[in-house]
Amino acid sequence: MPAPRYAQHVALSELSTRVTFLAEDPARIRRPAAIEYPLSNTLMLASFRVLAAVVIAALACKGADAARRESASSPASSSAPATTAAARSPAASLNDSVSAHADSGRIRGNRQSAMWIVEASDFQCPYCKMWHDSTYHGLIHDYVETGKVVLAYLNFPLKQHQNAMPAAEAAMCASVQNKFWPMHDALFQSQASWETLPSAMTHFDSIAARLGVGMPAWRDCMARHLTRPLIEADYERSQSAGVKSTPTFFIGDQKVEGFAPYSYFRQVIEAQLAKKGTSR
């Protein structure tokens, strides 16, 4: 058996038990903290304020910067709420058409829905893939396609993942052509094929071509790094909103950090919809 990546060898049933146990631990729930709704129709202009945070410990990819900050923090500061009243988007200054199209393309669902779910994620993070494989499709079927929830994606490529930034660029350059979500799905589905490559560009190119992306424009976007400013702005504003690891989710006024099974997400979503009077 090959060396496990981030403990992915642990059975999903065991993970589910652990997630439920941690989520029910009152010490894991921190109030108050910092997403303010309603969101705008673009993530570039959205602000975030969270009222509660749940940490699913150890089931997330933590950035090296966050780990260094935590190790250097005092006991008083490390026990403080995970988020602050949140972040003005640095992406608000990105008013070029490429950024505008890329930004719009990574928002899925009826934008007039009562509630938004914002996911901060890294395409190379194994826990992000675990969430995609176990929870994402049920969320889309039950809540996004029924018009109850909007799902939006924020890029948080971690520096220790060498192909995370190119993968984010591949998805966002596809987003310019309204192909973000097919590329998003394909990147997670094929993660094991490209995560350890010295350069994954050939693999990303083949995915884009298979998905029917306009290749001359996509390749130009990739070569000139046209969406990198938006990705970097995503990273900065996610940090400002208290994101330290991937995946992290803002669901209504609650922040959830780390992988969790669909049953747990349903509980959180239903509770948040009930607050808004829109639960099923």
Backbone torsions as a table, in degrees:
resi	resn	phi	psi	omega
1	MET	NA	126.9	-179.4
2	PRO	-64.4	158.4	179.1
3	ALA	-57.0	132.2	-176.2
4	PRO	-67.8	144.7	175.1
5	ARG	-99.4	115.0	176.0
6	TYR	51.1	38.4	175.5
7	ALA	62.3	31.4	178.5
8	GLN	-70.1	-10.7	178.4
9	HIS	-71.8	-13.1	-179.6
10	VAL	-69.0	133.8	-177.1
11	ALA	-63.2	146.6	-178.6
12	LEU	-60.7	-35.6	179.5
13	SER	-63.5	-39.4	178.7
14	GLU	-67.3	-39.4	177.7
15	LEU	-61.6	-42.4	-179.0
16	SER	-61.0	-44.0	178.9
17	THR	-61.8	-43.4	-178.4
18	ARG	-66.0	-41.2	179.5
19	VAL	-62.1	-46.0	-179.2
20	THR	-61.6	-43.5	179.9
21	PHE	-60.7	-47.4	-177.9
22	LEU	-66.2	-39.0	-178.2
23	ALA	-65.3	-29.9	-178.5
24	GLU	-85.9	-8.8	179.6
25	ASP	-74.1	114.8	-177.4
26	PRO	-57.0	-27.7	-179.3
27	ALA	-67.2	-17.7	-179.1
28	ARG	-86.1	-7.9	-177.5
29	ILE	-104.8	120.4	-173.7
30	ARG	-118.4	128.3	179.5
31	ARG	-136.2	150.7	-13.1
32	PRO	-84.4	169.4	174.5
33	ALA	-142.9	-150.8	-178.0
34	ALA	-117.9	NA	NA
35	ILE	NA	124.8	-174.6
36	GLU	-93.0	128.5	-174.7
37	TYR	-117.6	154.1	2.6
38	PRO	-76.1	149.3	174.4
39	LEU	-77.2	160.7	172.5
40	SER	-74.3	175.3	179.1
41	ASN	-77.7	-1.7	174.4
42	THR	-130.4	147.0	177.0
43	LEU	-71.6	-23.1	-178.6
44	MET	-62.3	-25.9	-175.5
45	LEU	-111.0	2.2	-174.7
46	ALA	-80.5	148.8	174.8
47	SER	-115.8	161.6	-173.1
48	PHE	-128.2	133.4	170.7
49	ARG	-147.6	121.9	-175.6
50	VAL	-113.0	140.4	-179.0
51	LEU	-98.2	-20.8	-179.7
52	ALA	-146.1	151.2	179.8
53	ALA	-134.5	136.7	175.2
54	VAL	-121.9	127.7	-178.4
55	VAL	-108.2	121.5	174.3
56	ILE	-94.4	92.4	-166.6
57	ALA	-62.9	140.5	171.4
58	ALA	71.7	-3.5	-179.7
59	LEU	-104.8	43.4	-178.2
60	ALA	-151.8	157.2	174.5
61	CYS	-90.8	117.7	-177.2
62	LYS	-97.7	134.8	178.3
63	GLY	-69.8	147.8	179.7
64	ALA	-62.1	-36.7	179.6
65	ASP	-62.1	-43.4	-180.0
66	ALA	-65.5	-40.1	179.7
67	ALA	-63.4	-41.2	178.5
68	ARG	-64.9	-41.7	-179.7
69	ARG	-63.4	-40.7	-179.0
70	GLU	-66.9	-40.6	-178.7
71	SER	-67.0	-26.8	-179.0
72	ALA	-90.8	-7.5	-174.2
73	SER	-80.1	156.8	175.9
74	SER	-80.4	161.5	177.2
75	PRO	-55.1	-37.1	-178.5
76	ALA	-67.1	-42.9	-176.9
77	SER	-74.3	-31.2	-179.0
78	SER	-71.2	-20.2	178.8
79	SER	-92.8	1.7	-179.5
80	ALA	-73.5	161.3	178.0
81	PRO	-54.5	148.4	-172.0
82	ALA	-73.0	-22.8	-176.1
83	THR	-126.9	164.0	177.7
84	THR	-117.9	167.6	177.4
85	ALA	-64.7	128.9	-142.6
86	ALA	-94.8	-172.9	-152.3
87	ALA	-79.0	131.9	167.0
88	ARG	-75.2	137.0	-174.5
89	SER	-75.7	121.8	172.4
90	PRO	-66.3	-18.2	-179.3
91	ALA	-73.2	-8.9	-179.6
92	ALA	-60.4	-23.2	179.6
93	SER	-83.6	-6.3	-178.9
94	LEU	-87.9	89.0	-174.7
95	ASN	-107.7	15.4	176.9
96	ASP	-76.3	160.5	-174.4
97	SER	-68.3	-32.9	178.7
98	VAL	-62.4	-49.0	179.3
99	SER	-63.0	-39.5	-179.1
100	ALA	-64.0	-44.4	179.2
101	HIS	-68.0	-42.4	179.7
102	ALA	-63.4	-40.5	179.6
103	ASP	-63.6	-46.6	-178.6
104	SER	-64.4	-36.4	-173.8
105	GLY	-69.2	-19.1	-178.1
106	ARG	-97.5	18.6	174.4
107	ILE	-111.9	123.7	-173.8
108	ARG	-119.8	125.5	176.7
109	GLY	120.2	178.9	178.8
110	ASN	-73.3	112.5	-172.9
111	ARG	-72.0	-4.0	174.1
112	GLN	-94.6	4.9	179.1
113	SER	-61.0	155.7	-176.3
114	ALA	-68.6	-25.7	-173.2
115	MET	-137.4	141.3	176.0
116	TRP	-110.9	144.5	168.4
117	ILE	-116.1	122.9	179.4
118	VAL	-111.7	125.4	-178.4
119	GLU	-108.6	123.9	171.3
120	ALA	-99.2	121.1	-167.0
121	SER	-146.6	165.3	-179.5
122	ASP	-132.4	122.3	-175.4
123	PHE	-64.5	-19.2	179.8
124	GLN	-97.0	-6.7	-179.4
125	CYS	-73.1	124.9	-178.7
126	PRO	-64.8	-30.4	178.6
127	TYR	-72.8	-29.7	173.4
128	CYS	-65.7	-40.2	176.4
129	LYS	-65.2	-41.5	178.1
130	MET	-59.2	-43.1	178.0
131	TRP	-63.9	-43.4	178.9
132	HIS	-58.8	-45.7	-175.1
133	ASP	-71.2	-31.8	-172.3
134	SER	-102.9	-26.2	-167.9
135	THR	-123.3	-36.6	-172.4
136	TYR	-56.3	-47.1	-173.5
137	HIS	-67.8	-37.9	175.4
138	GLY	-64.7	-39.8	177.7
139	LEU	-61.0	-44.6	179.2
140	ILE	-62.6	-48.0	-175.7
141	HIS	-64.9	-45.3	-171.2
142	ASP	-87.0	-27.5	-171.7
143	TYR	-123.0	-39.4	-178.1
144	VAL	-79.0	-49.8	-178.1
145	GLU	-69.6	-19.1	176.4
146	THR	-89.2	-1.3	175.7
147	GLY	83.0	8.4	-177.9
148	LYS	-82.7	-27.2	-171.3
149	VAL	-141.6	147.1	170.0
150	VAL	-106.2	135.9	176.8
151	LEU	-110.4	129.6	178.7
152	ALA	-130.5	149.6	-173.0
153	TYR	-115.3	127.7	171.9
154	LEU	-110.4	135.2	-179.8
155	ASN	-81.3	127.4	175.8
156	PHE	-135.5	65.0	-177.1
157	PRO	-71.1	120.4	-177.1
158	LEU	-80.6	142.2	-172.8
159	LYS	-65.7	-28.2	-178.9
160	GLN	-75.3	-8.8	177.8
161	HIS	-100.5	102.8	-169.1
162	GLN	-62.9	-27.9	-177.8
163	ASN	-103.4	7.0	-177.7
164	ALA	-68.5	-43.8	178.9
165	MET	-66.1	-48.1	175.4
166	PRO	-58.7	-35.5	177.7
167	ALA	-66.2	-41.4	177.0
168	ALA	-62.0	-42.3	177.9
169	GLU	-63.7	-40.5	179.0
170	ALA	-59.7	-42.5	-179.9
171	ALA	-70.1	-42.2	-176.8
172	MET	-73.5	-33.0	173.8
173	CYS	-67.6	-32.0	172.0
174	ALA	-70.0	-33.8	179.6
175	SER	-63.1	-31.7	176.6
176	VAL	-56.2	-31.6	179.4
177	GLN	-101.3	19.3	179.6
178	ASN	61.7	36.2	178.7
179	LYS	-121.3	24.0	-177.7
180	PHE	-60.9	-50.5	-171.1
181	TRP	-68.6	-39.3	172.1
182	PRO	-60.8	-40.1	178.2
183	MET	-68.2	-41.2	176.1
184	HIS	-53.5	-50.2	-179.0
185	ASP	-63.7	-44.1	-177.0
186	ALA	-66.3	-37.3	179.1
187	LEU	-64.5	-43.8	178.4
188	PHE	-69.0	-41.0	-179.5
189	GLN	-61.3	-33.7	-175.8
190	SER	-104.9	14.9	-173.7
191	GLN	-51.2	-42.8	-177.3
192	ALA	-63.8	-21.3	-177.9
193	SER	-81.8	-21.7	-173.8
194	TRP	-124.3	-12.4	-170.5
195	GLU	-62.5	-31.2	-177.2
196	THR	-102.8	4.1	-179.7
197	LEU	-69.3	142.4	174.5
198	PRO	-59.0	-37.9	172.5
199	SER	-141.0	126.5	-177.2
200	ALA	-99.6	8.7	-172.6
201	MET	-61.0	-40.3	179.5
202	THR	-61.7	-39.4	179.0
203	HIS	-66.2	-44.9	179.4
204	PHE	-63.8	-38.2	178.7
205	ASP	-61.5	-42.7	-179.5
206	SER	-67.1	-35.8	176.8
207	ILE	-64.7	-47.0	-179.0
208	ALA	-59.6	-43.2	179.7
209	ALA	-64.0	-41.7	-179.7
210	ARG	-64.6	-31.0	-178.3
211	LEU	-83.7	-1.2	178.4
212	GLY	81.6	20.6	175.1
213	VAL	-69.9	142.3	175.6
214	GLY	-66.0	107.7	-167.8
215	MET	-70.6	-40.1	179.0
216	PRO	-58.8	-44.0	180.0
217	ALA	-69.0	-40.4	-179.7
218	TRP	-64.5	-45.1	-179.9
219	ARG	-65.1	-36.9	176.5
220	ASP	-65.0	-42.0	177.8
221	CYS	-60.6	-43.1	179.8
222	MET	-67.9	-46.1	-176.4
223	ALA	-63.9	-35.0	-177.9
224	ARG	-96.3	1.2	177.9
225	HIS	53.6	46.7	-172.6
226	LEU	-68.7	-25.1	-178.6
227	THR	-99.8	-1.2	-178.4
228	ARG	-60.7	-39.9	177.7
229	PRO	-57.5	-38.1	178.3
230	LEU	-68.3	-40.5	178.4
231	ILE	-63.7	-44.3	178.6
232	GLU	-64.7	-36.8	176.2
233	ALA	-66.0	-39.2	174.3
234	ASP	-55.8	-46.8	-177.0
235	TYR	-62.0	-45.8	-177.4
236	GLU	-64.8	-44.1	-177.4
237	ARG	-75.1	-27.5	173.3
238	SER	-64.4	-44.0	175.9
239	GLN	-59.3	-42.3	-179.7
240	SER	-63.3	-29.5	178.8
241	ALA	-87.0	4.3	175.0
242	GLY	97.2	10.4	178.6
243	VAL	-73.9	127.8	178.1
244	LYS	-121.8	-16.4	-174.8
245	SER	-151.2	168.2	179.2
246	THR	-123.4	145.3	-5.4
247	PRO	-81.3	151.7	171.3
248	THR	-127.8	138.6	-176.0
249	PHE	-125.5	140.8	170.4
250	PHE	-110.1	110.6	-175.7
251	ILE	-118.1	106.9	-173.9
252	GLY	58.0	-123.1	178.6
253	ASP	-103.2	20.5	179.5
254	GLN	-119.0	140.2	176.5
255	LYS	-106.1	130.8	177.8
256	VAL	-121.6	123.5	-179.2
257	GLU	-108.8	125.1	175.1
258	GLY	102.5	168.7	179.5
259	PHE	-66.9	138.6	172.3
260	ALA	-146.2	147.9	-179.8
261	PRO	-71.8	166.7	-175.9
262	TYR	-60.9	-36.4	-178.9
263	SER	-58.9	-38.5	178.8
264	TYR	-68.9	-43.8	179.4
265	PHE	-61.6	-37.9	177.8
266	ARG	-59.3	-42.2	179.9
267	GLN	-61.7	-46.0	-178.6
268	VAL	-65.2	-45.6	-177.6
269	ILE	-63.9	-46.0	-178.8
270	GLU	-62.1	-39.2	178.2
271	ALA	-64.9	-40.0	179.7
272	GLN	-70.5	-39.1	176.1
273	LEU	-64.8	-37.5	178.9
274	ALA	-62.2	-37.5	176.8
275	LYS	-58.8	-35.2	-177.4
276	LYS	-91.4	-1.6	179.4
277	GLY	74.0	25.6	-177.3
278	THR	-123.4	14.8	178.8
279	SER	-66.8	155.6	-175.6
280	ARG	-69.1	NA	NA
